[in-house]
Amino acid sequence: MSNIPTESRESVKIAFASKYTDGNQLGFDTLPSPIVLPDSKRELIMTAGRRAANVLLKTNTLFSEILRGRHKELAWMEDLFFASILPEHRNLARELAVATAGLVPKNFRLDLFSDGTIAEIQCPGSGWGFIAGLEDYYNVKSSTAVNSFSQWLGGQTGVWWLYNEGMESSVTHLANKLALSGVNLLVQKTPEFDPNSTQWRVVVKRPPLPQLLESEKGRTLLYRWLDGQIDMDPIPSMIPETKFAMVLLHHPQTKDFFTSDDRSLCHPTTLVTGLDHPIGSYRIGDASGLSRSRRQFVLKYGGARAYDRFGGHCVYALNKMKRRPDIARVVARAVNEWNKDREGWVLQPFVSYKSTLKELGFGSGSDKMYVLWRPGFQVQDNGEVAHVGTIVNLRKSWKVHGASDTCFGLCVL
């Protein structure tokens, strides 16, 4: 598709932390130039961002009300959202959730289909360093990633708690770019991170909430947030850390808390609680015996359990699975985890959109590929939703992510 210019290669290689890199190769391909999106696509992306922020706000407020004793018919949501938290830490989790009423995460990213609906909301989502790397690669003069952090932090020092050291090169690349613009972002691994430090005021990235609650450092940090000493992103709530907000949009007990515009954010997403759960006109318990055309659904883990919550783990397109025993196994796992621990799995329609680079106006490629848009957003202090940057991913396999056979591009709004 495109050759990698020598002068840009190292920046992108560092930012993407590609473990497939060999010599002049990045381990993935890139589009030949940034994509200038038409007005219709820009509006589609921004509309999805505004809707997602609104859904996060409403869901977080609703959950806080439930924990304060309102909407008693929805008490089951506490088990759902807190399933990944150890019982001994749930009192603190409740206190935090109540305190986050009326708040939304500062940063989030969408996995967006070409029809304007989403597969999920990721808070804060990976990719800020990736966006900065692609901006370097394409020689984009004004960095939206840098500008968003600059506006957010102002003159304050931020800290990125680097609990996932596999992202070190990407995060450090971003911090170095920020430093050139006068923005001070510290990057600290867990052993060196001091939750009582007065060096910084804003935690721009932290471990997932269940992990924070399980560590002394994490609990110290959370109490400082409760006392108003620091800000952190995401807010310490399980709403942005799970996939269940999309379930509430369409659940018969909760859908009326949202508008029709809110519900249009995603295709009907349901919580799988038993083998009788409908899959089209059939039971999910019978999915292994159905033809592929009758199991056009994706079954995915929706909670915040370590490993299973990120990186495309525990995400299964039932229509793409070839071995029927594997289908039966994953369905049984989803139902058993709900019955045993209230760990939730969600079911979504399989959204298929394939196109060629030529059809998309990105080049002359004629291979049909799945397309996934990954826009990042930042919620401003006045509630407005600002665009941080959009990466488009194209891949022949349906699970479009940062694998070695993925093609990346940067979109300009």
C-alpha positions as a Markdown table, in Angstrom:
| # | Residue | x | y | z |
|---|---|---|---|---|
| 1 | Met | 0.0 | 0.0 | 0.0 |
| 2 | Ser | 2.5 | 2.6 | 1.1 |
| 3 | Asn | 6.3 | 2.8 | 1.5 |
| 4 | Ile | 7.6 | 4.0 | 4.9 |
| 5 | Pro | 9.6 | 7.2 | 4.6 |
| 6 | Thr | 12.9 | 6.8 | 6.6 |
| 7 | Glu | 12.5 | 10.2 | 8.3 |
| 8 | Ser | 9.1 | 9.2 | 9.7 |
| 9 | Arg | 9.7 | 5.5 | 10.5 |
| 10 | Glu | 11.3 | 5.8 | 13.9 |
| 11 | Ser | 8.7 | 8.1 | 15.3 |
| 12 | Val | 5.8 | 5.9 | 14.4 |
| 13 | Lys | 7.7 | 2.7 | 15.4 |
| 14 | Ile | 8.2 | 4.2 | 18.9 |
| 15 | Ala | 4.7 | 5.5 | 19.2 |
| 16 | Phe | 3.0 | 2.2 | 18.2 |
| 17 | Ala | 5.5 | 0.1 | 20.1 |
| 18 | Ser | 5.2 | -2.5 | 17.4 |
| 19 | Lys | 6.7 | -5.8 | 18.4 |
| 20 | Tyr | 6.6 | -7.0 | 14.8 |
| 21 | Thr | 9.0 | -4.3 | 13.6 |
| 22 | Asp | 11.9 | -5.6 | 11.6 |
| 23 | Gly | 14.3 | -3.3 | 9.8 |
| 24 | Asn | 12.4 | -0.9 | 7.7 |
| 25 | Gln | 9.0 | -2.4 | 8.4 |
| 26 | Leu | 6.6 | -1.2 | 11.1 |
| 27 | Gly | 4.7 | -4.5 | 11.4 |
| 28 | Phe | 1.6 | -2.9 | 9.9 |
| 29 | Asp | 0.9 | -0.8 | 6.8 |
| 30 | Thr | -0.2 | 2.8 | 6.5 |
| 31 | Leu | -2.3 | 4.8 | 4.1 |
| 32 | Pro | -0.3 | 7.0 | 1.8 |
| 33 | Ser | -1.6 | 10.3 | 3.2 |
| 34 | Pro | -3.9 | 11.7 | 5.9 |
| 35 | Ile | -7.6 | 11.4 | 5.1 |
| 36 | Val | -9.5 | 14.6 | 4.8 |
| 37 | Leu | -13.0 | 13.5 | 5.7 |
| 38 | Pro | -16.1 | 14.9 | 3.9 |
| 39 | Asp | -18.6 | 16.9 | 5.9 |
| 40 | Ser | -21.0 | 14.0 | 6.2 |
| 41 | Lys | -18.4 | 11.7 | 7.8 |
| 42 | Arg | -17.2 | 14.5 | 10.1 |
| 43 | Glu | -20.7 | 15.1 | 11.4 |
| 44 | Leu | -21.2 | 11.3 | 11.8 |
| 45 | Ile | -18.1 | 11.1 | 14.0 |
| 46 | Met | -18.9 | 14.2 | 16.1 |
| 47 | Thr | -22.6 | 13.1 | 16.5 |
| 48 | Ala | -21.4 | 9.8 | 17.9 |
| 49 | Gly | -19.0 | 11.5 | 20.3 |
| 50 | Arg | -21.7 | 13.8 | 21.6 |
| 51 | Arg | -24.2 | 10.9 | 22.0 |
| 52 | Ala | -21.6 | 8.8 | 23.8 |
| 53 | Ala | -20.7 | 11.5 | 26.3 |
| 54 | Asn | -24.4 | 12.0 | 27.0 |
| 55 | Val | -25.0 | 8.3 | 27.5 |
| 56 | Leu | -22.0 | 8.1 | 29.9 |
| 57 | Leu | -23.4 | 11.1 | 31.9 |
| 58 | Lys | -26.9 | 9.7 | 32.2 |
| 59 | Thr | -25.8 | 6.2 | 33.0 |
| 60 | Asn | -23.4 | 7.4 | 35.7 |
| 61 | Thr | -26.0 | 9.6 | 37.3 |
| 62 | Leu | -28.6 | 6.8 | 37.2 |
| 63 | Phe | -26.2 | 4.3 | 38.9 |
| 64 | Ser | -25.4 | 6.9 | 41.6 |
| 65 | Glu | -29.1 | 7.3 | 42.3 |
| 66 | Ile | -29.6 | 3.5 | 42.5 |
| 67 | Leu | -26.8 | 3.3 | 45.1 |
| 68 | Arg | -28.5 | 6.0 | 47.1 |
| 69 | Gly | -31.7 | 3.9 | 47.3 |
| 70 | Arg | -33.7 | 5.2 | 44.4 |
| 71 | His | -35.1 | 3.0 | 41.5 |
| 72 | Lys | -35.2 | -0.1 | 43.8 |
| 73 | Glu | -36.4 | -2.2 | 40.8 |
| 74 | Leu | -32.9 | -1.7 | 39.3 |
| 75 | Ala | -30.9 | -2.9 | 42.3 |
| 76 | Trp | -29.6 | -5.8 | 40.2 |
| 77 | Met | -27.4 | -3.2 | 38.4 |
| 78 | Glu | -25.2 | -3.0 | 41.5 |
| 79 | Asp | -24.2 | -6.7 | 41.2 |
| 80 | Leu | -23.7 | -6.2 | 37.4 |
| 81 | Phe | -21.4 | -3.2 | 37.6 |
| 82 | Phe | -19.5 | -4.4 | 40.8 |
| 83 | Ala | -19.0 | -8.0 | 39.8 |
| 84 | Ser | -15.3 | -7.5 | 39.0 |
| 85 | Ile | -14.7 | -5.8 | 42.4 |
| 86 | Leu | -13.8 | -7.9 | 45.4 |
| 87 | Pro | -16.5 | -7.9 | 48.1 |
| 88 | Glu | -14.3 | -6.3 | 50.7 |
| 89 | His | -13.8 | -3.2 | 48.4 |
| 90 | Arg | -17.4 | -2.6 | 47.4 |
| 91 | Asn | -18.2 | -0.2 | 50.2 |
| 92 | Leu | -15.5 | 2.2 | 48.9 |
| 93 | Ala | -16.6 | 1.5 | 45.3 |
| 94 | Arg | -20.1 | 2.6 | 46.3 |
| 95 | Glu | -18.8 | 5.8 | 48.0 |
| 96 | Leu | -16.9 | 6.6 | 44.8 |
| 97 | Ala | -19.8 | 5.9 | 42.5 |
| 98 | Val | -22.1 | 8.2 | 44.5 |
| 99 | Ala | -19.5 | 10.9 | 44.4 |
| 100 | Thr | -19.2 | 10.7 | 40.6 |
| 101 | Ala | -22.9 | 11.7 | 40.0 |
| 102 | Gly | -23.1 | 14.3 | 37.3 |
| 103 | Leu | -19.5 | 13.6 | 36.1 |
| 104 | Val | -18.2 | 12.1 | 32.9 |
| 105 | Pro | -14.8 | 10.8 | 31.9 |
| 106 | Lys | -12.6 | 13.5 | 30.5 |
| 107 | Asn | -11.3 | 11.3 | 27.6 |
| 108 | Phe | -12.9 | 8.5 | 25.7 |
| 109 | Arg | -12.6 | 6.6 | 22.4 |
| 110 | Leu | -15.2 | 4.9 | 20.3 |
| 111 | Asp | -15.0 | 1.9 | 18.1 |
| 112 | Leu | -17.3 | 3.2 | 15.4 |
| 113 | Phe | -18.8 | 1.5 | 12.4 |
| 114 | Ser | -19.4 | 3.2 | 9.1 |
| 115 | Asp | -23.2 | 3.4 | 9.8 |
| 116 | Gly | -22.5 | 5.7 | 12.7 |
| 117 | Thr | -23.2 | 3.1 | 15.5 |
| 118 | Ile | -20.6 | 1.9 | 17.9 |
| 119 | Ala | -19.2 | -1.5 | 19.0 |
| 120 | Glu | -18.1 | 0.0 | 22.4 |
| 121 | Ile | -16.9 | 3.1 | 24.3 |
| 122 | Gln | -13.4 | 2.9 | 25.7 |
| 123 | Cys | -12.5 | 5.1 | 28.6 |
| 124 | Pro | -10.0 | 6.6 | 28.3 |
| 125 | Gly | -9.0 | 4.2 | 25.5 |
| 126 | Ser | -5.6 | 3.6 | 24.0 |
| 127 | Gly | -4.3 | 5.6 | 21.1 |
| 128 | Trp | -3.3 | 9.0 | 22.2 |
| 129 | Gly | 0.4 | 8.2 | 21.6 |
| 130 | Phe | -0.6 | 6.4 | 18.4 |
| 131 | Ile | -2.4 | 9.5 | 17.1 |
| 132 | Ala | 0.7 | 11.6 | 17.9 |
| 133 | Gly | 2.9 | 9.1 | 16.1 |
| 134 | Leu | 0.8 | 9.2 | 12.9 |
| 135 | Glu | 0.8 | 13.0 | 13.1 |
| 136 | Asp | 4.6 | 12.8 | 13.0 |
| 137 | Tyr | 4.5 | 10.2 | 10.2 |
| 138 | Tyr | 2.3 | 12.4 | 8.0 |
| 139 | Asn | 4.1 | 15.6 | 9.0 |
| 140 | Val | 0.9 | 17.2 | 10.4 |
| 141 | Lys | 2.0 | 20.6 | 11.8 |
| 142 | Ser | -0.7 | 21.1 | 14.4 |
| 143 | Ser | -1.1 | 18.1 | 16.8 |
| 144 | Thr | -4.6 | 17.6 | 18.0 |
| 145 | Ala | -3.3 | 15.1 | 20.6 |
| 146 | Val | -0.9 | 17.7 | 22.0 |
| 147 | Asn | -3.4 | 20.5 | 21.9 |
| 148 | Ser | -6.0 | 18.5 | 23.8 |
| 149 | Phe | -3.6 | 17.7 | 26.6 |
| 150 | Ser | -2.4 | 21.3 | 26.7 |
| 151 | Gln | -5.9 | 22.6 | 27.0 |
| 152 | Trp | -6.8 | 20.1 | 29.6 |
| 153 | Leu | -3.7 | 20.5 | 31.9 |
| 154 | Gly | -3.0 | 24.1 | 31.3 |
| 155 | Gly | -0.1 | 25.0 | 33.6 |
| 156 | Gln | -0.7 | 21.9 | 35.8 |
| 157 | Thr | 1.6 | 18.9 | 35.9 |
| 158 | Gly | -0.1 | 15.6 | 35.0 |
| 159 | Val | 1.0 | 12.1 | 35.8 |
| 160 | Trp | 0.4 | 8.9 | 33.7 |
| 161 | Trp | 0.5 | 5.9 | 36.0 |
| 162 | Leu | 2.1 | 3.4 | 33.7 |
| 163 | Tyr | 0.6 | 0.2 | 35.1 |
| 164 | Asn | 0.9 | -1.5 | 31.7 |
| 165 | Glu | 4.6 | -1.3 | 30.9 |
| 166 | Gly | 4.0 | -2.6 | 27.4 |
| 167 | Met | 2.8 | 0.9 | 26.5 |
| 168 | Glu | 5.9 | 2.6 | 27.8 |
| 169 | Ser | 7.4 | 3.7 | 24.4 |
| 170 | Ser | 4.1 | 5.0 | 23.2 |
| 171 | Val | 3.3 | 7.0 | 26.3 |
| 172 | Thr | 6.9 | 8.3 | 26.6 |
| 173 | His | 6.7 | 9.4 | 22.9 |
| 174 | Leu | 3.5 | 11.4 | 23.8 |
| 175 | Ala | 5.1 | 12.9 | 26.9 |
| 176 | Asn | 8.1 | 14.0 | 24.9 |
| 177 | Lys | 5.9 | 15.7 | 22.3 |
| 178 | Leu | 4.0 | 17.5 | 25.1 |
| 179 | Ala | 7.2 | 18.7 | 26.7 |
| 180 | Leu | 8.2 | 20.4 | 23.4 |
| 181 | Ser | 5.0 | 22.4 | 23.8 |
| 182 | Gly | 5.6 | 23.3 | 27.4 |
| 183 | Val | 3.2 | 20.7 | 28.8 |
| 184 | Asn | 4.5 | 18.7 | 31.8 |
| 185 | Leu | 3.4 | 15.1 | 31.8 |
| 186 | Leu | 5.2 | 12.7 | 34.1 |
| 187 | Val | 5.3 | 9.0 | 33.2 |
| 188 | Gln | 5.7 | 6.7 | 36.2 |
| 189 | Lys | 5.7 | 2.9 | 36.5 |
| 190 | Thr | 4.0 | 1.4 | 39.5 |
| 191 | Pro | 7.2 | 1.0 | 41.7 |
| 192 | Glu | 8.0 | 4.7 | 41.4 |
| 193 | Phe | 4.5 | 6.0 | 41.5 |
| 194 | Asp | 3.8 | 7.8 | 44.8 |
| 195 | Pro | 0.0 | 8.4 | 45.4 |
| 196 | Asn | 0.8 | 11.1 | 48.0 |
| 197 | Ser | 3.1 | 13.1 | 45.7 |
| 198 | Thr | 2.5 | 16.9 | 45.5 |
| 199 | Gln | 4.4 | 17.0 | 42.1 |
| 200 | Trp | 1.3 | 16.6 | 40.1 |
| 201 | Arg | -2.4 | 17.6 | 40.4 |
| 202 | Val | -4.0 | 15.5 | 37.6 |
| 203 | Val | -3.8 | 11.8 | 37.0 |
| 204 | Val | -4.3 | 11.5 | 33.3 |
| 205 | Lys | -4.3 | 7.7 | 33.2 |
| 206 | Arg | -4.6 | 5.1 | 36.0 |
| 207 | Pro | -5.1 | 1.4 | 36.5 |
| 208 | Pro | -8.6 | 0.0 | 36.1 |
| 209 | Leu | -10.7 | 0.6 | 39.2 |
| 210 | Pro | -10.8 | -3.0 | 40.5 |
| 211 | Gln | -7.0 | -3.0 | 40.5 |
| 212 | Leu | -6.9 | 0.4 | 42.2 |
| 213 | Leu | -9.1 | -0.9 | 45.0 |
| 214 | Glu | -7.0 | -3.9 | 45.5 |
| 215 | Ser | -3.7 | -2.0 | 46.1 |
| 216 | Glu | -2.7 | 0.3 | 48.9 |
| 217 | Lys | -1.4 | 2.8 | 46.5 |
| 218 | Gly | -4.6 | 2.8 | 44.6 |
| 219 | Arg | -6.8 | 3.2 | 47.6 |
| 220 | Thr | -4.7 | 6.1 | 48.8 |
| 221 | Leu | -5.1 | 7.8 | 45.4 |
| 222 | Leu | -8.9 | 7.2 | 45.5 |
| 223 | Tyr | -9.2 | 8.8 | 49.0 |
| 224 | Arg | -7.2 | 11.8 | 47.8 |
| 225 | Trp | -9.7 | 12.1 | 44.9 |
| 226 | Leu | -12.7 | 11.9 | 47.4 |
| 227 | Asp | -11.1 | 14.6 | 49.4 |
| 228 | Gly | -10.8 | 16.9 | 46.4 |
| 229 | Gln | -7.0 | 17.0 | 46.4 |
| 230 | Ile | -6.6 | 15.7 | 42.9 |
| 231 | Asp | -8.4 | 15.1 | 39.6 |
| 232 | Met | -8.2 | 11.8 | 37.7 |
| 233 | Asp | -9.3 | 10.3 | 34.5 |
| 234 | Pro | -11.3 | 8.2 | 34.1 |
| 235 | Ile | -13.5 | 9.2 | 37.0 |
| 236 | Pro | -13.5 | 6.4 | 39.6 |
| 237 | Ser | -16.7 | 4.8 | 38.5 |
| 238 | Met | -17.4 | 1.4 | 37.0 |
| 239 | Ile | -19.7 | 2.9 | 34.3 |
| 240 | Pro | -16.8 | 3.9 | 31.9 |
| 241 | Glu | -14.9 | 0.7 | 32.6 |
| 242 | Thr | -17.6 | -1.8 | 31.5 |
| 243 | Lys | -19.7 | -2.3 | 28.4 |
| 244 | Phe | -23.0 | -2.2 | 30.2 |
| 245 | Ala | -24.1 | 1.3 | 29.4 |
| 246 | Met | -25.0 | 0.0 | 25.9 |
| 247 | Val | -27.2 | -2.6 | 27.5 |
| 248 | Leu | -29.1 | 0.0 | 29.5 |
| 249 | Leu | -29.9 | 1.9 | 26.3 |
| 250 | His | -32.2 | -1.0 | 25.2 |
| 251 | His | -33.1 | -2.8 | 28.4 |
| 252 | Pro | -36.9 | -2.7 | 29.0 |
| 253 | Gln | -36.4 | -1.5 | 32.6 |
| 254 | Thr | -33.9 | 1.3 | 31.7 |
| 255 | Lys | -34.4 | 2.4 | 28.1 |
| 256 | Asp | -36.8 | 5.2 | 29.0 |
| 257 | Phe | -34.1 | 7.0 | 31.0 |
| 258 | Phe | -32.6 | 7.7 | 27.5 |
| 259 | Thr | -33.8 | 9.4 | 24.4 |
| 260 | Ser | -34.2 | 7.9 | 21.0 |
| 261 | Asp | -31.1 | 9.8 | 19.9 |
| 262 | Asp | -29.2 | 8.2 | 22.8 |
| 263 | Arg | -30.4 | 4.7 | 21.8 |
| 264 | Ser | -29.3 | 5.2 | 18.2 |
| 265 | Leu | -25.7 | 5.2 | 19.5 |
| 266 | Cys | -25.6 | 1.4 | 19.1 |
| 267 | His | -27.6 | -1.5 | 17.8 |
| 268 | Pro | -29.6 | -3.3 | 20.4 |
| 269 | Thr | -27.2 | -4.7 | 23.0 |
| 270 | Thr | -28.4 | -7.3 | 25.5 |
| 271 | Leu | -27.2 | -8.9 | 28.7 |
| 272 | Val | -27.0 | -12.7 | 28.4 |
| 273 | Thr | -28.4 | -14.3 | 31.5 |
| 274 | Gly | -29.5 | -17.7 | 30.4 |
| 275 | Leu | -29.5 | -20.3 | 27.6 |
| 276 | Asp | -33.0 | -19.1 | 26.6 |
| 277 | His | -31.7 | -15.7 | 25.8 |
| 278 | Pro | -33.0 | -14.8 | 22.2 |
| 279 | Ile | -30.6 | -14.8 | 19.3 |
| 280 | Gly | -32.8 | -13.6 | 16.5 |
| 281 | Ser | -35.8 | -16.1 | 16.5 |
| 282 | Tyr | -33.8 | -18.7 | 18.3 |
| 283 | Arg | -32.2 | -19.5 | 21.7 |
| 284 | Ile | -28.6 | -18.7 | 22.3 |
| 285 | Gly | -28.3 | -22.1 | 23.9 |
| 286 | Asp | -29.0 | -23.6 | 20.5 |
| 287 | Ala | -26.5 | -21.3 | 18.7 |
| 288 | Ser | -24.0 | -24.1 | 18.1 |
| 289 | Gly | -26.6 | -25.9 | 16.0 |
| 290 | Leu | -27.6 | -22.9 | 13.9 |
| 291 | Ser | -26.3 | -22.0 | 10.4 |
| 292 | Arg | -24.0 | -19.1 | 10.2 |
| 293 | Ser | -26.7 | -16.9 | 8.7 |
| 294 | Arg | -28.8 | -17.4 | 11.8 |
| 295 | Arg | -26.0 | -16.6 | 14.3 |
| 296 | Gln | -25.0 | -13.1 | 13.0 |
| 297 | Phe | -24.1 | -11.9 | 16.5 |
| 298 | Val | -21.1 | -11.0 | 18.6 |
| 299 | Leu | -20.8 | -12.3 | 22.1 |
| 300 | Lys | -18.4 | -10.4 | 24.3 |
| 301 | Tyr | -17.4 | -10.1 | 27.9 |
| 302 | Gly | -18.7 | -6.8 | 29.3 |
| 303 | Gly | -17.1 | -6.5 | 32.7 |
| 304 | Ala | -13.8 | -5.2 | 34.1 |
| 305 | Arg | -11.9 | -8.3 | 34.9 |
| 306 | Ala | -8.2 | -8.1 | 34.2 |
| 307 | Tyr | -7.0 | -9.3 | 30.8 |
| 308 | Asp | -10.5 | -10.2 | 29.6 |
| 309 | Arg | -11.5 | -6.5 | 29.5 |
| 310 | Phe | -9.2 | -5.2 | 26.7 |
| 311 | Gly | -7.3 | -6.0 | 23.5 |
| 312 | Gly | -10.1 | -7.9 | 21.8 |
| 313 | His | -10.0 | -10.7 | 24.4 |
| 314 | Cys | -13.2 | -12.6 | 25.0 |
| 315 | Val | -14.9 | -11.2 | 21.9 |
| 316 | Tyr | -16.5 | -13.8 | 19.7 |
| 317 | Ala | -18.3 | -13.4 | 16.3 |
| 318 | Leu | -20.5 | -16.4 | 16.5 |
| 319 | Asn | -21.0 | -16.4 | 12.7 |
| 320 | Lys | -17.3 | -16.6 | 12.2 |
| 321 | Met | -16.6 | -19.5 | 14.6 |
| 322 | Lys | -16.0 | -22.7 | 12.6 |
| 323 | Arg | -16.2 | -25.4 | 15.3 |
| 324 | Arg | -19.6 | -25.9 | 16.8 |
| 325 | Pro | -18.2 | -27.2 | 20.2 |
| 326 | Asp | -16.4 | -23.9 | 20.5 |
| 327 | Ile | -19.6 | -22.0 | 20.1 |
| 328 | Ala | -21.3 | -24.1 | 22.8 |
| 329 | Arg | -18.4 | -23.6 | 25.1 |
| 330 | Val | -18.3 | -19.8 | 24.9 |
| 331 | Val | -22.1 | -19.6 | 25.3 |
| 332 | Ala | -21.9 | -21.9 | 28.4 |
| 333 | Arg | -19.1 | -19.8 | 29.8 |
| 334 | Ala | -21.1 | -16.6 | 29.5 |
| 335 | Val | -24.2 | -18.0 | 31.1 |
| 336 | Asn | -22.2 | -19.8 | 33.9 |
| 337 | Glu | -20.3 | -16.6 | 34.8 |
| 338 | Trp | -23.5 | -14.7 | 35.1 |
| 339 | Asn | -25.2 | -17.3 | 37.3 |
| 340 | Lys | -22.1 | -17.8 | 39.5 |
| 341 | Asp | -20.5 | -14.3 | 39.9 |
| 342 | Arg | -22.9 | -11.9 | 38.0 |
| 343 | Glu | -20.0 | -11.3 | 35.5 |
| 344 | Gly | -21.9 | -10.1 | 32.5 |
| 345 | Trp | -21.5 | -10.9 | 28.8 |
| 346 | Val | -23.3 | -8.9 | 26.1 |
| 347 | Leu | -24.7 | -9.8 | 22.8 |
| 348 | Gln | -24.7 | -7.5 | 19.8 |
| 349 | Pro | -25.7 | -7.9 | 16.1 |
| 350 | Phe | -22.7 | -8.5 | 13.8 |
| 351 | Val | -22.2 | -5.3 | 11.8 |
| 352 | Ser | -20.5 | -6.1 | 8.5 |
| 353 | Tyr | -19.1 | -3.3 | 6.5 |
| 354 | Lys | -16.3 | -4.1 | 4.0 |
| 355 | Ser | -14.9 | -1.7 | 1.4 |
| 356 | Thr | -11.8 | -1.2 | -0.7 |
| 357 | Leu | -9.3 | 1.6 | -0.4 |
| 358 | Lys | -10.4 | 2.8 | -3.8 |
| 359 | Glu | -14.1 | 2.9 | -2.8 |
| 360 | Leu | -13.2 | 4.9 | 0.4 |
| 361 | Gly | -11.0 | 7.3 | -1.6 |
| 362 | Phe | -7.9 | 6.3 | 0.2 |
| 363 | Gly | -5.9 | 4.9 | -2.8 |
| 364 | Ser | -6.1 | 2.2 | -5.5 |
| 365 | Gly | -6.3 | -1.0 | -3.4 |
| 366 | Ser | -9.0 | -3.4 | -4.6 |
| 367 | Asp | -9.0 | -5.8 | -1.7 |
| 368 | Lys | -12.2 | -5.8 | 0.4 |
| 369 | Met | -11.5 | -5.1 | 4.1 |
| 370 | Tyr | -13.4 | -4.5 | 7.3 |
| 371 | Val | -13.4 | -0.8 | 8.3 |
| 372 | Leu | -13.3 | 0.5 | 11.9 |
| 373 | Trp | -13.1 | 4.2 | 12.8 |
| 374 | Arg | -11.5 | 5.0 | 16.2 |
| 375 | Pro | -12.2 | 8.6 | 17.1 |
| 376 | Gly | -10.9 | 10.0 | 20.4 |
| 377 | Phe | -12.8 | 12.8 | 22.2 |
| 378 | Gln | -12.3 | 15.1 | 25.2 |
| 379 | Val | -15.1 | 16.6 | 27.3 |
| 380 | Gln | -14.4 | 20.2 | 27.9 |
| 381 | Asp | -15.2 | 22.0 | 31.2 |
| 382 | Asn | -18.3 | 23.5 | 29.6 |
| 383 | Gly | -19.6 | 20.1 | 28.6 |
| 384 | Glu | -18.8 | 20.5 | 24.9 |
| 385 | Val | -17.2 | 17.4 | 23.3 |
| 386 | Ala | -14.0 | 18.1 | 21.3 |
| 387 | His | -12.4 | 15.9 | 18.8 |
| 388 | Val | -8.9 | 14.7 | 19.7 |
| 389 | Gly | -8.1 | 12.6 | 16.6 |
| 390 | Thr | -9.4 | 9.7 | 14.6 |
| 391 | Ile | -7.5 | 6.7 | 13.4 |
| 392 | Val | -9.1 | 4.4 | 10.7 |
| 393 | Asn | -8.2 | 0.7 | 10.8 |
| 394 | Leu | -8.7 | -1.6 | 7.8 |
| 395 | Arg | -8.2 | -5.4 | 8.0 |
| 396 | Lys | -9.3 | -8.4 | 6.0 |
| 397 | Ser | -10.2 | -10.2 | 9.3 |
| 398 | Trp | -13.4 | -9.1 | 11.0 |
| 399 | Lys | -11.7 | -8.3 | 14.4 |
| 400 | Val | -10.1 | -5.0 | 13.4 |
| 401 | His | -7.3 | -3.9 | 15.8 |
| 402 | Gly | -3.6 | -3.3 | 16.0 |
| 403 | Ala | -2.4 | -6.6 | 14.6 |
| 404 | Ser | 0.4 | -6.9 | 12.1 |
| 405 | Asp | -1.9 | -7.2 | 9.1 |
| 406 | Thr | -3.9 | -4.1 | 9.9 |
| 407 | Cys | -3.6 | -0.9 | 7.8 |
| 408 | Phe | -3.7 | 2.4 | 9.7 |
| 409 | Gly | -4.6 | 5.9 | 8.6 |
| 410 | Leu | -5.0 | 9.3 | 10.2 |
| 411 | Cys | -8.2 | 11.2 | 9.6 |
| 412 | Val | -8.4 | 15.0 | 9.5 |
| 413 | Leu | -11.7 | 16.6 | 10.5 |
